[in-house]
Structures are given as structure tokens and as C-alpha cells.
Amino acid sequence: MLSNVSRSLIYLIAVLYAILGTLLFTLPEQLVPVFAWKVSAFMTMTIGGWCLGNAWLAWFAARRWKWSLVYSSIYFLWVFGFGELLVLYLFRDKLRLEHPIAWLYLITLIINVISAGVGINDVTRNHPAHESSGSRTNSLQYTGLIFFIVFVGFLGIYGCTAPLGARGTNGGIFPEIMSLFTLRSFGVFYLSLALAVIPLLWDRNLNTFLSHGFLSYGLIVFITAAAIVYFRLFDFTVKPGGILYFGAYIGVGVVFLSNFRAHGTGS
């Protein structure tokens, strides 16, 4: 497994993401004018949902702390941290750091990346083993995993590369028009989700699959909750793509709930 230093850093980023996420999620209207870049209240609450989901994921990863159960979730944190910090750098001319909430966002990402650096060094030196025994994912779970990687990976790549005004960026799926800064941030988030689970295509251990679903479940809960709070922004008649936004989170949530009921959470 990774070192105790890595574990302590994972706990630390769990706490930082929890504080940041709680503020953004519960006070989106108040924090919109002072966030790190220009966003709407719904975007602010959604980013708060990411952060609360990351806090859930990091906390339970540090609690379980068995490489074969948490490595894909750790990979997500690493890719997310590096990717979002890169977005801040690329759009540094639009970055606003006048308020403590913006500094907290920046500092959390920096510590996330430091944690990733320490963790990658641990993996390179220690080569932690994957669990090879136990039940394997069935064909339905495996097919669902492939669909998730293709669909979410496409959203991630599209969000990281599409120009302003491209199909889907003008409120077609997410109900508000995004700046390029926000679009890239969303793209990195989705790409991180997809890349993290690619190793599960050849590591078909059922407990790993279930554990990743449980550790990621906070993301589903909090992001869906933000969409419900701002449900008034969705117009499924004029912009039916919004159904995809809701459907994706709810669909994955229901699938994993049924798996947890049948097989547990992989602990």
C-alpha cells in the first residue's frame, strides 16, 4: 500500500474538500461574485458538489486504505487535481483571488497535486499489489463499465477541446451557457472520472468495482442534489439534452445501488 504520509495527505484533502464544498454547496448565491472565476450560482453549487464528492471519496479511501480496493479512486483524485490546476494555470488571466474562497479552492488543488506526487512516488517504489482472488465482475457490469468510459470519456474530451458555441455548450445539456474556463473545468472533471476506471477493464475484481462505486457515490448524490435545487433552469421541451444530465447521474446511481444491495460495497 502507499505510505502513511500519502494516507495523511488523503485525509487532509478530504477535510479541505469538505470545507470548500460545504461553503460552495450551501452558499452559492452569496459566493458567486467572489469565486475564483466568473460562474453562475448553479455552477457554484455544482462545483461544491464535486468538492463534497471528492471529500467523501478521499475520506473513505483513507479509511479503507487497501490498494486493491481504492486505487481507481486514488487515480481519480490524482488526475482531477493535476487537470483542474492546469486549467487554472491556462486561464490565469481570468483567475480572481481577491476572496478567501478562491484561495481555498487554489490551495486545495495544490495540496491535491502534492498528494498525487507523493502517491505516485510510493507506487513507483513499492509496486502495491492488486487483489487477484474473489468474485469477478459479470458481463452486465463489464458492459456498463465500457459504456461509462466511452460516454463520460467523450464528454470529458469534448469539454476539454470544444470551442465556445459548439453543440451542447450553449445550454443544450447543462442548462446554462458556460465560459471556456468553466467548460474546461467540467471537461477535466468528466475526463478524470473516465480515465480512473479504465484499469477496471482488465482488473475484473468485483470488490474493486463495488468499492469504486461506493467511494464515488458522494459525487452522484451531491451533483444530483444541486441539479434538483436548480431544476427551474432546465427546460426539457426546448432543450431535451438536459434529460441526459439528469439521466446519467440517476442511472449510474440506481445501477450501483442495486449492486450494493446484491453484493455489498466491496469493503
N, C-alpha and C positions, 0 to 999 in steps of 0.2 A: 504494500500500500504506500501512499505518499507519506511524507514526513509529518511530524506533529506541527512543524511550522506551517506547512500547507493547510493543515486542518484548522489551525488557529486563524489563518487568513481567510479561510472559507467562512468560519463563524463571524469574523469581523465584517466581511462584505454582506453577510446575511443581515447583520444589525444595521449597517449603513443603508442597504436597500430597503429595509423595513421602515426606517425613519423617513427616508426620502419618499418612498412610496406612500406612506400614510399621509404625509403632507400634500403631495400632488393629488392623491386619490380623494381626499376628504375636503380639500380647499382649492379645487380647480379654478373657480371663478376669481378668487382672490389672488391666486398666484400666476394667472395668465399674463398680466402686464410685466411681471418681473422674472419670468422663466428665462432659461439660457438662450432661447431664440424665439422668434415670433410664432406662436401657436394659438389654437383656439382652446376653449375650456374643455371640450370633448377630447381633443388631442392630449391636453394636460392630464386629464383623468386616465386616459388610456396608457400614457407613459407611466403614470403612477401604478396602473395595473401591472405593467411589465415589471416594475421595481418590486412590488409586493410579491409577484410570482417568482421573481429571482430570489427574494428573501426566503420564501417557502422552500424553493429548490435547494439553495445553499445550506440552509439550516438542517434540512433532513439529510442532505448528502453528508454533511459533517457528523450528524448523529449516527448514520448507518456506517459510514467510513469503511466500506468493503469495496475494493476496486471493481470487482466484477458486477456489483450492483449499482454503482454510482458513476462509472467512468463516462458514460454518454452524457449524463447531466453536467459533469465537470467540464466536458468538452464544450457544451453549450455556453457555460459561463465564460470560458476562455475566448471562444470565437466572438461572443457578444461583446465582451469588454474591449478586445482589440478593435473590432469593427466599429463600435459606437465612438470610441476615442478617435479613430481615424476620420470618421465623419466630422467630429468637432474640429479636427485639425484642418480638413479640407474646406470647411465653411467658417474658419476662424474670423474672417472679416465680418461675419454676421453674428458672432457669438457675443452675448451680453452677460457680463459678470459683475453687474452692479449690486446684485442682491445675494444674500447668503444661500438661497435655494439653488441658484445657478452654480455657486461654488461647491455646494454639497453634491450636485449632480456630477460636476467635473472631478471632484476628489474621489467620489465613489468609483467612477470609471477607472481612475488612475490606480487605486488600490486593487480593483478587479484585475487590471493588467499586471500589477506586481504579483498578485496571487497566481496568475497564469504563468508568469515567468518562473516562479519558484516551483510550481507544479510540473511544468514541462521539464525542468532540470531534474526533478525527482524521478519522473518517468524515464528519462534518458539514462539515469544512473541505476535505477532499481529494477526496471522492467517488470512492473507488477503483473501478476498472472491473472488471466481470465478464467472464470469458472467453466469447466467442461462437462460437469455431471448435472443430473437433474432433467426435468422435462424440457422439451423443445417447443418453440412456437409452432402452432399448427398452420395449415395452408391459408386459412382465412386471416389470421393475424399477420402472416407474412405478406399477403396481398395488400392488406390495409396499410402496412408499413411502406410498401413500394408506392402506393397511391399517395400517401402523406409526403414522402420525399419528393415525388415528381410535382405534386400540386403546390406544396409550400415552397419547395425549391424554386419553382417557376416564379411564384410571387416575389421571392427574395431577389432573384436575379433581375426580374423586371423592375422592382423598386430601386435596385442599385444602378440601373442603366438607363431607364426610360427618361426621355426629356420631358419638360413641363408641357402639358397639353396632350400628352399621349393618352391613348384609350385607357380608361379606368382611373386616371389621375385627377379628373375634374368632378369628383363626387360620384363616380359610377359605381364604386364598391364601398369604399369608405365614404361617408355621406358629405364630406367637406372637401373643398379644394385645398391641396397641400402645396406648400412651398417645396422647392427642390431639397432644401435642408431636411424638412420633415419626411419627404418621400424616401430619401437615402437612409434616414434613421429607421423608418419602418422596414425598408428593404433589408437592412442588416439584421434586424430582429428576426424576420422570417427566414432569411438565409441561414442564420445561426441555428434555428430550430431544425431545419432540414439537414444541414451538414452534421449535426451532433449525432443523429441516429443512423447515418449511413453504415457505421460498423455493425449495427444490429442485423444487417443483411447477411453477414457471414457468421456472426455470433448469435445463434438462434436459441440461446438460453432463455427459457420462459421467465425466470425470476428477474433477469436483467431487463427484459421487455416490460414487465409489470412495475418494477422499481422505477424505471424511467417515466412511465406513465404517472405514477404516484407523485414523483418529485416535480413533474411538470404540471400537475393538476392545478396548482395555485394560479398559474398563468391563465388557464381556461376560465377559472372562476372569476378572477378579478377583471379580466378584459371583457368578459361577457357582461359582468355587472355594470361596467362603465357604459357599454352599449345600451343596456336596458335603461339606465338613468337618462341617457340622451336619445332615447328611442324616437322622440319627436322629430329628430333630424332626418330620419330615414323616410323615404317615400318609395315604397316598393312598386308602385304603379308607374311612376315616371322613371325611376332608376332601380329596376329589379335586381341589379347586381348587388344591392345591399343584402339580399337574401343569402348570397354567398358568404358575406362577412359573418352574419349570424349563424348560418348553417354549418360553416366549417368548425367553429368553436363548439357549438352544441353537439354536432355529430361526433367529433372526437371525444368530447366529454361523456356522451352516452356510451360509446364503444368501450371506453376504459372503465366506466362504472360497471358495465356488465362483466368485463374481465375481472375486475376486483371482486365482484360478488362470487364469481365462479372459482377464482384461483388465488385470491388474496392480493396483497400489494408488493409481493416479491421480497419482503423483509426476511 
